[in-house]
Amino acid sequence: MKYCCVLNTVPSIKKARILAGLLISRRLAACVQILPGLESHYRWRGRKETSKEVLLLIKTPMSNYKKLEKTLLENHPYEVPEIICLPITQGSRSYLDWISGEVAVKT
């Protein structure tokens, strides 16, 4: 089985906790880590912007990615949310097995 870590930024800790709870309760992710205190610098509609954000690190099997992405898009406050999927090329077998056991894997 292949696994991934999905990066997603949100504007507040409250929204981060809501999305994390949604992904865990729907069994789309085994673990969502919330990292507050992020400062993002980016260009939006031709202007340089700076925002305080919260980063979510979402661990799931690759086979769940499409459903996880759909759920984020449907529940995210941003017009164009950051959703980046990074493959996990290696990891401890016991941790990866735990991920498999905690999610509803698409077959």
C-alpha positions in Angstrom: 0.0 0.0 0.0 1.2 3.6 -0.8 0.8 6.4 1.7 0.9 10.2 1.6 1.1 13.3 3.7 -1.2 16.1 2.6 -0.3 19.7 3.4 -3.2 22.1 3.9 -3.2 25.7 5.3 -6.2 27.4 7.0 -6.7 30.8 8.5 -7.3 29.8 12.2 -6.7 27.1 14.8 -10.5 26.8 15.1 -10.9 26.0 11.4 -7.9 23.6 11.7 -9.6 21.7 14.5 -12.9 21.5 12.6 -11.2 20.1 9.5 -9.1 17.7 11.5 -12.1 16.4 13.3 -14.0 16.0 10.1 -11.2 14.0 8.4 -10.7 11.8 11.4 -14.4 11.2 12.0 -15.0 10.3 8.3 -11.9 8.0 8.5 -10.2 9.8 5.7 -7.1 10.4 7.7 -5.4 8.4 10.5 -3.6 11.5 11.9 -3.9 15.2 11.4 -1.2 17.4 13.1 -1.9 21.0 13.6 1.0 23.5 13.4 0.0 27.0 14.4 2.1 30.1 14.0 2.8 29.9 10.3 3.3 33.1 8.3 2.7 32.9 4.6 3.9 35.3 2.0 2.4 34.9 -1.5 1.0 36.7 -4.5 -2.8 36.8 -4.8 -4.6 38.6 -7.7 -1.5 40.5 -8.6 -0.7 41.8 -5.1 1.8 40.6 -2.5 0.0 39.3 0.6 1.0 38.1 4.0 -1.2 36.0 6.3 -1.0 34.2 9.6 -2.0 30.6 9.0 -2.2 27.2 10.5 -0.7 24.2 8.7 -2.3 20.8 8.7 -0.2 17.6 8.1 -2.6 14.9 7.1 -1.5 11.3 6.9 -3.5 8.8 4.9 -3.2 6.0 2.3 -2.8 7.4 -1.3 -6.0 5.6 -2.2 -7.9 8.0 0.0 -6.5 11.1 -1.5 -9.3 12.0 -4.0 -12.0 11.7 -1.3 -9.9 13.6 1.2 -9.3 16.4 -1.3 -13.0 16.6 -2.1 -13.8 16.9 1.6 -11.3 19.7 2.1 -12.6 21.6 -1.0 -16.2 21.3 0.2 -15.4 22.5 3.7 -12.5 25.0 3.3 -12.9 28.7 3.7 -10.4 29.7 1.0 -11.4 30.2 -2.6 -8.2 28.4 -3.6 -6.9 26.3 -0.7 -3.4 24.9 -0.6 -3.8 21.1 -0.9 -0.5 19.4 -1.7 0.0 15.6 -1.6 3.5 14.4 -0.8 4.1 10.6 -1.2 5.6 8.8 1.8 8.3 6.8 0.2 9.5 5.1 3.4 8.3 4.9 7.0 8.3 2.5 9.9 6.1 -0.5 9.1 4.3 -0.3 12.4 3.3 3.3 11.8 2.2 2.7 8.2 0.2 -0.4 9.4 -1.4 1.8 12.0 -2.5 4.3 9.3 -4.1 1.5 7.3 -6.0 0.3 10.4 -7.4 3.8 11.2 -8.8 4.8 7.9 -11.6 3.6 5.6 -9.4 2.4 2.7 -10.9 2.7 -0.8 -10.7 -0.7 -2.6 
